Amino acid sequence: MDKSTTNLLNFLSFNDLETLIQSIVRRILKSELQQLQSNLPNPSQSAQTDTLLATFGTWEDDRPVDAIIDEIYATRTLNSLEA
């Protein structure tokens, strides 16, 4: 903060300072909301997202359940809190 800002803040009452802060926050929020609205996905981006999400599905594995469970237990690591 420069000296002029510091001097100005010394002369403001608590209510004036609160009003100033609220004004600044409102201005920033309004600006951020406008930017967010302008960045909403267009239809082609939405289609790309749908295509990506369509690739997600259930996990397929031909191994027997016991083999999968054995692999899971074999690859587990101890939590540092358990040691």
Number of C-alpha atoms within 10 A of each C-alpha: 5 6 8 9 9 10 10 9 13 10 10 12 10 10 9 12 14 12 12 13 12 12 12 12 12 12 11 12 12 12 11 12 11 11 11 10 9 10 9 10 11 9 9 9 11 12 12 11 12 11 11 10 10 9 8 8 7 6 5 6 8 7 8 8 10 9 10 13 10 10 11 10 9 9 7 8 7 7 7 6 5 5 5
